[in-house]
Amino acid sequence: MAIGEQMGLDQERLRSLFRVSLLKFLGCTADSSEAASAVGGDEIGFNAAMGPVFFGSVPELARAMMASVGSTEPLLRRSQLLVSALTDTKAAREGLAAHCEVAAMLAQRLSMERNVITALRHVYERWDGKGYPAGVSGDEIAIEARIVAVAGDADLLDADAAQTISRRSGKGYDPDVVSAWQAVGAHRGDTDWEETMNAEPEPIAYIDDLDSALTVMADFADLKSPWTRGHSRNVAELSMGAAVAAGFPETDVQDLRRAGLIHDLGRVGVENGIWDKPGPLSSFEWEKVMIHPYLTGRILNRCRALRGLEGLAASHHERIDGSGYHHQWTGDHLSPPTRILAAADVFDALRSDRPHRAALDWDEAVGAISEEVEAGRLDREAVAS
């Protein structure tokens, strides 16, 4: 925002810039599964390594790839992955194109203005025309995308930012943006969440249709893996139907549907090499799986409008006997809505294909979830509803 103000952007453009800054990675789940497969399982670590060098030189990109691709794989497998990553530019282009198109699509569903949608399509374009996916250059790239490229890398590069960003001026970056960044100060320190929210230009935008926005976030989370697409919507509808059947008050029915839509946001923080693994998980991998409800809670805690749903959404893997996660709460701590959400999550998972098994038919799923009730893990009334 400081760069935009330094460059004299008008209020409309500053509002767009604010939203593009926050929504840059809205399409990041679009190819998580494919990227993980290509780099040895940990697409999150790979993206973290590649982020600071994307707008750099070819040698910088190559060094980052060699350090991050398949880093935990056996030597032969790592070599195969590296050769593919360094030579298959088509796959890279398709992956970034998917990021951009999904981000633009989801932003459109959030009723973002045209400037935001256009800029989200340009966040991987370079000033010199060597970016992705369209290869546009110079002033053809939305100004918001040009600014976010410099500001984002300044944050990632931190102590090395001044020299590196100056070197990339006129190549990866717009020289005018680099000059503005230099003018406002190379390092502005950490910014907390409230300070970030307060930086939004007037008039402040509010979402009118919260349920539609949460459905967008459900789809964002479920794109993370081909095995979970549609899962959050299904859990929301199952939870809502069960709450109605159980005679819950209308407010509880609404909360359950909303919690169902966003219960799996924390999945995005765990690499796809785990979610898509066809075999049994190691104890270390299970520890990572058990983090995702915690991450869901932390995400929701940052949004004032959703803080009331935090405890419910983040408890979908708790079990009555205390065998669930991440709190390992027992039945005394689990409200009737929490019990329904847990049952809905299990039932939809049973009815869906997973990397380690095929989907169960209706009778098989009913039998499997009934076994969970008999074992004391799921609530009988919640499952019956």
C-alpha atoms as one frame of an Amber mdcrd trajectory, in Angstrom:
protein
   0.000   0.000   0.000   2.912   2.331   0.725   4.292   1.687  -2.768   0.896
   2.374  -4.335   0.552   5.650  -2.469   4.105   6.637  -3.434   3.224   6.003
  -7.102   0.123   8.184  -6.861  -2.511   5.501  -7.420  -6.064   6.776  -7.054
  -8.441   5.398  -4.412 -10.011   2.869  -6.759  -6.633   1.397  -7.653  -5.495
   1.441  -4.023  -8.589  -0.557  -3.051  -7.825  -3.057  -5.804  -4.195  -3.237
  -4.696  -5.225  -4.013  -1.119  -7.404  -6.918  -2.246  -4.886  -8.313  -4.720
  -2.223  -8.254  -1.977  -4.406 -10.450   0.233  -5.836 -12.670  -2.516  -2.665
 -13.321  -4.518  -2.635 -17.002  -3.570  -6.380 -17.612  -3.816  -5.693 -20.127
  -6.588  -2.844 -21.912  -4.804  -4.817 -25.125  -4.273  -5.586 -25.511  -7.972
  -2.657 -27.811  -8.742  -1.435 -28.844  -5.279  -1.772 -32.537  -6.030   0.019
 -32.373  -9.371   2.779 -30.162  -7.957   3.334 -32.472  -4.995   3.633 -35.459
  -7.295   6.171 -33.614  -9.453   8.447 -32.485  -6.608   8.415 -35.500  -4.299
   5.377 -34.862  -2.118   5.984 -31.531  -0.395   4.582 -28.843  -2.667   4.407
 -26.423   0.284   8.155 -26.623   0.879   8.776 -26.366  -2.863   6.630 -23.250
  -3.198   8.374 -21.687  -0.213  11.750 -22.294  -1.870  10.663 -21.021  -5.281
   8.769 -17.941  -4.096  11.797 -15.658  -3.615  13.386 -16.607  -6.959  10.475
 -16.666  -9.408  11.206 -13.115 -10.576  14.950 -13.772 -10.598  17.382 -15.208
 -13.125  17.431 -18.696 -14.651  20.441 -19.733 -12.499  18.547 -18.620  -9.362
  15.544 -20.713 -10.373  17.718 -23.723 -11.151  19.569 -23.544  -7.831  16.312
 -23.338  -5.882  14.898 -26.313  -7.771  17.999 -28.421  -7.188  17.838 -27.671
  -3.461  14.116 -28.341  -2.995  12.831 -30.890  -5.528  12.691 -34.377  -4.035
  14.902 -33.389  -1.113  13.666 -36.307   1.021  13.600 -38.873  -1.794  16.249
 -41.541  -2.548  19.008 -40.343  -4.884  17.739 -42.049  -8.053  14.168 -40.852
  -7.555  15.363 -37.352  -6.726  17.439 -37.248  -9.904  14.429 -38.258 -11.985
  12.264 -35.578 -10.381  14.933 -32.920 -10.907  15.375 -33.716 -14.590  11.625
 -33.505 -15.112  11.277 -30.254 -13.145  14.133 -28.567 -14.993  12.982 -29.569
 -18.477   9.175 -29.682 -18.349   8.316 -25.996 -18.742   4.863 -26.907 -20.049
   3.898 -28.379 -16.682   5.095 -25.234 -14.892   3.136 -23.009 -17.251  -0.018
 -25.106 -16.851   0.307 -25.084 -13.062   0.660 -21.310 -12.815  -2.118 -20.841
 -15.366  -4.356 -22.921 -13.101  -3.378 -20.758 -10.102  -4.293 -17.595 -11.975
  -7.537 -18.815 -13.495  -8.845 -20.338 -10.268  -7.925 -17.197  -8.329  -9.766
 -15.050 -10.862 -12.786 -17.358 -10.851 -13.063 -17.436  -7.062 -12.533 -13.657
  -6.850 -15.359 -13.179  -9.333 -17.604 -15.322  -7.137 -16.620 -13.050  -4.238
 -17.875 -10.082  -6.331 -14.433  -8.522  -6.640 -14.052  -5.689  -9.119 -12.587
  -6.123 -12.598  -9.209  -4.617 -11.671  -8.730  -7.290  -8.994  -9.712 -10.145
 -11.285  -7.390  -8.933 -14.050  -4.476  -8.494 -11.653  -4.931 -11.980 -10.208
  -4.479 -13.327 -13.734  -1.172 -11.438 -13.932   0.530 -12.214 -10.610   3.117
 -14.504 -12.270   3.821 -12.235 -15.240   7.244 -10.558 -15.440   8.151  -7.079
 -16.663  10.427  -8.609 -19.338   7.662 -10.861 -20.689   9.229 -14.103 -19.444
   6.502 -14.852 -16.921   3.461 -17.107 -16.947   0.934 -17.971 -18.170   0.378
 -15.370 -20.912   3.865 -13.910 -21.219   2.604 -10.316 -21.265   5.153  -7.631
 -20.455   5.657  -4.057 -19.290   2.598  -1.902 -18.843   0.386  -4.702 -20.198
   0.658  -6.229 -16.703  -1.863  -4.851 -14.216  -0.221  -2.277 -11.946  -1.514
  -4.138  -8.864   0.319  -7.300  -9.940   3.519  -5.355 -10.631   3.458  -3.817
  -7.159   2.608  -7.060  -5.376   5.518  -8.784  -7.119   8.032  -6.369  -5.590
   6.339  -6.068  -2.192   5.964  -9.819  -1.865   9.571 -10.550  -2.703  10.788
  -7.746  -0.428   9.081  -9.565   2.430  10.467 -12.969   1.439  14.007 -11.750
   0.790  14.153  -9.615   3.941  17.824  -8.774   4.617  18.854  -9.525   1.017
  16.014  -7.508  -0.507  17.768  -4.233  -1.368  20.470  -5.667  -3.591  18.342
  -8.416  -5.135  15.369  -6.216  -6.004  17.629  -3.565  -7.538  19.293  -6.253
  -9.668  15.922  -7.491 -10.936  14.672  -4.019 -11.898  13.761  -3.947 -15.589
  13.846  -7.759 -15.737  11.363  -9.374 -13.391  10.145  -6.078 -11.927   8.758
  -2.771 -13.163  11.566  -0.182 -12.637   9.058   2.450 -11.481   7.758   0.088
  -8.785  11.302  -0.648  -7.650  12.001   3.095  -7.395   8.841   3.606  -5.345
   9.796   0.729  -3.051  13.224   2.260  -2.529  11.622   5.612  -1.747   9.285
   4.267   0.957  12.020   2.307   2.677  13.514  -1.080   1.978  12.334  -2.672
   5.205   9.176  -1.671   7.045   9.121  -4.390   9.691   6.468  -6.971  10.499
   2.802  -6.031  10.215   0.204  -7.642  12.438  -3.222  -8.707  11.241  -5.195
  -5.809  12.725  -2.774  -3.294  11.227  -3.210  -4.975   7.865  -6.996  -4.769
   8.094  -6.787  -1.124   9.057  -4.819  -0.385   5.888  -7.886  -0.948   3.700
  -8.788   2.291   1.867 -12.208   3.810   2.414 -14.941   2.893   1.813 -14.446
  -0.388   3.668 -15.959  -3.327   1.782 -18.222  -5.840   3.505 -19.515  -9.132
   2.150 -23.297  -9.116   1.880 -23.791 -12.853   1.351 -21.677 -14.688   3.937
 -22.922 -18.130   2.884 -21.835 -17.609  -0.718 -18.414 -16.432   0.461 -18.034
 -19.476   2.697 -18.950 -21.726  -0.235 -16.073 -20.128  -2.160 -13.757 -20.947
   0.740 -15.101 -24.507   0.834 -14.231 -24.962  -2.824 -10.803 -23.358  -2.268
 -10.042 -25.917   0.471 -11.459 -28.903  -1.403  -9.399 -28.183  -4.539  -6.372
 -29.129  -2.441  -6.754 -32.793  -3.383  -8.686 -34.647  -6.113  -9.932 -36.929
  -3.318 -11.738 -34.128  -1.455 -13.426 -32.093  -4.166 -16.983 -31.374  -3.077
 -16.373 -32.767   0.418 -17.009 -29.559   2.382 -20.248 -28.804   0.535 -21.416
 -32.350   1.197 -20.557 -32.146   4.897 -22.404 -28.829   5.156 -25.574 -30.255
   3.601 -25.428 -33.474   5.640 -24.909 -31.493   8.854 -27.735 -29.115   8.075
 -30.122 -31.957   7.234 -29.235 -33.848  10.402 -29.673 -30.705  12.514 -33.126
 -30.136  11.039 -34.064 -33.781  11.652 -32.856 -33.482  15.249 -35.037 -30.423
  15.801 -32.171 -27.979  16.384 -32.953 -24.236  16.549 -32.573 -22.360  13.276
 -29.402 -20.597  14.473 -27.724 -23.950  15.211 -28.764 -25.283  11.802 -27.198
 -22.253  10.128 -24.019 -22.515  12.204 -23.646 -26.198  11.368 -23.968 -25.573
   7.649 -21.415 -22.781   7.807 -19.015 -24.792   9.937 -19.330 -27.667   7.486
 -18.312 -25.412   4.617 -15.126 -24.211   6.302 -14.143 -27.097   8.571 -11.311
 -28.214   6.290  -9.595 -24.891   5.574  -6.643 -26.138   7.624  -6.014 -28.912
   5.071  -4.282 -26.313   2.910  -1.442 -26.141   5.454  -0.469 -29.829   5.072
   1.397 -31.076   2.007  -0.337 -33.242  -0.573   2.235 -35.984  -0.326   0.357
 -36.882   2.846  -3.243 -36.302   1.724  -2.767 -38.222  -1.532  -0.670 -41.089
  -0.152  -2.175 -44.482  -1.080  -0.429 -46.416   1.669  -0.437 -46.180   5.462
   0.832 -42.967   7.035   3.877 -42.880   9.281   3.583 -41.544  12.832   5.249
 -38.315  11.681   2.738 -37.946   8.844  -0.143 -38.543  11.252   1.178 -35.757
  13.455   0.917 -33.429  10.461  -2.610 -34.618   9.671  -3.641 -33.859  13.241
  -2.512 -30.250  12.844  -5.155 -29.359  10.258  -8.139 -28.806  12.616  -5.901
 -26.532  14.693  -5.060 -24.553  11.552  -8.772 -24.275  10.740  -9.364 -22.752
  14.154  -6.500 -20.291  13.802  -7.758 -19.155  10.391 -11.297 -18.579  11.649
 -10.062 -16.791  14.752  -8.700 -14.031  12.532 -12.129 -13.204  11.105 -14.468
 -11.362  13.460 -17.560 -12.596  11.639 -16.523 -16.253  12.014 -15.082 -16.429
  15.513 -18.288 -17.983  16.833 -17.745 -20.937  14.467 -14.119 -21.530  15.396
 -14.678 -24.123  18.126 -17.310 -26.048  16.161 -15.442 -26.189  12.836 -12.111
 -27.082  14.439 -13.627 -29.984  16.412 -14.784 -32.152  13.530 -12.224 -34.881
  14.293 -12.920 -35.095  18.032 -14.423 -38.373  19.263 -16.592 -39.205  22.275
 -14.017 -41.633  23.697 -11.204 -39.062  23.462  -9.449 -40.813  20.561  -9.911
 -37.905  18.152  -7.779 -34.829  17.506  -6.407 -32.266  17.968  -7.709 -31.582
  21.516  -8.573 -35.241  22.229 -11.699 -34.068  24.007 -14.181 -36.618  25.352
 -17.963 -36.620  25.157 -18.428 -34.198  28.033 -16.769 -31.478  25.953 -18.600
 -32.218  22.693 -21.828 -30.339  22.032 -24.666 -31.890  19.989 -23.721 -29.766
  16.920 -20.095 -30.911  17.213 -21.236 -34.546  17.307 -23.324 -34.066  14.173
 -20.484 -32.359  12.297 -18.139 -35.234  13.182 -20.655 -37.825  11.971 -21.305
 -35.940   8.717 -17.580 -35.661   8.026 -17.074 -39.403   8.537 -20.075 -40.429
   6.477 -19.152 -38.320   3.459 -15.576 -39.608   3.634 -16.840 -43.203   3.659
 -19.016 -42.503   0.614 -16.098 -41.001  -1.330 -13.064 -42.454  -3.048  -9.873
 -42.052  -1.065  -6.274 -42.820  -2.145  -6.185 -45.944   0.034  -9.670 -47.329
  -0.807 -12.675 -47.014  -3.086 -15.902 -45.336  -1.984 -18.293 -47.489   0.020
 -21.861 -47.928  -1.186 -24.707 -46.708   1.006 -25.205 -49.929   2.979 -21.467
 -50.394   3.485 -21.095 -46.821   4.716 -24.021 -47.212   7.111 -22.438 -50.382
   8.462 -19.036 -48.725   8.881 -20.383 -45.648  10.665 -22.541 -47.867  12.879
 -19.360 -49.658  13.948 -17.964 -46.270  14.993 -21.034 -45.781  17.179 -20.682
 -49.213  18.767 -17.001 -48.557  19.437 -17.966 -45.402  21.340 -16.339 -42.950
  18.971 -19.393 -41.334  17.333 -22.668 -40.292  18.926 -25.617 -42.610  18.268
 -28.236 -39.864  18.010 -26.039 -37.737  15.737 -25.523 -40.679  13.364 -29.221
 -41.533  13.446 -30.117 -37.948  12.505
